[in-house]
């Protein structure tokens, strides 16, 4: 009866997680993320500071899309790729929440966002 609302809960949970990490950990307090990257030996193609800034902006963009339910499946694919990359770089159990976040993203790739979303609004209006 309320199955379609599970995607709303997943969208809000995953989206708010991305917003938190993008805004607070990457844009407001980038020093912690920079230190983690430097200490883990992860190589980035350009300066670590710029990488953290761009990654944070991408997290805010993806998180906003998920919360609003706008291009939900695309945002879920991007989030799954981002988190999977972090898992491969840091290790499977380095951050225990990451596999659960990937599972949330995969579920949203399958279900989309049928209720309380911009996707469903535009679909009803025949804009998409």
C-alpha positions, 0 to 999 in steps of 0.5 A: 500500500505504501511501497512507493513511499520507500523511495522517498525515504531513500531519496531523503536519506541519501540526498541529505547525507550527500548534502551534509558531506558536501557542504560541511565536510568539503566546502566549510571544513575541507581540511579534514578531507584534505588530511584524509586524502594526503594520509591515505596516499590517494592520488588526484589529477590536480591539487587536493584543495581543488579536488575537494572543492569540486567533489564537494560541489558535485556532492551538493548537486547530487544531494539536491537532485536526490532530495528534490527528486529531479533526475533521480535515477541519474543522480543515483547512478552518479552517487553509486559511482562516487561512493564505489570509488571511495570504497575502492580507494579506502577499502570496503570496511574503512567507512562502514556506512558506504556499502549501505549508501551504495545499496540505497543508490542502487535501489533508487536506480531501480525504483526512481522517485514515483511520489513527491518528486519533481520527476513525478510532477514533470511526468504528470505534466508531460514535460519529460 
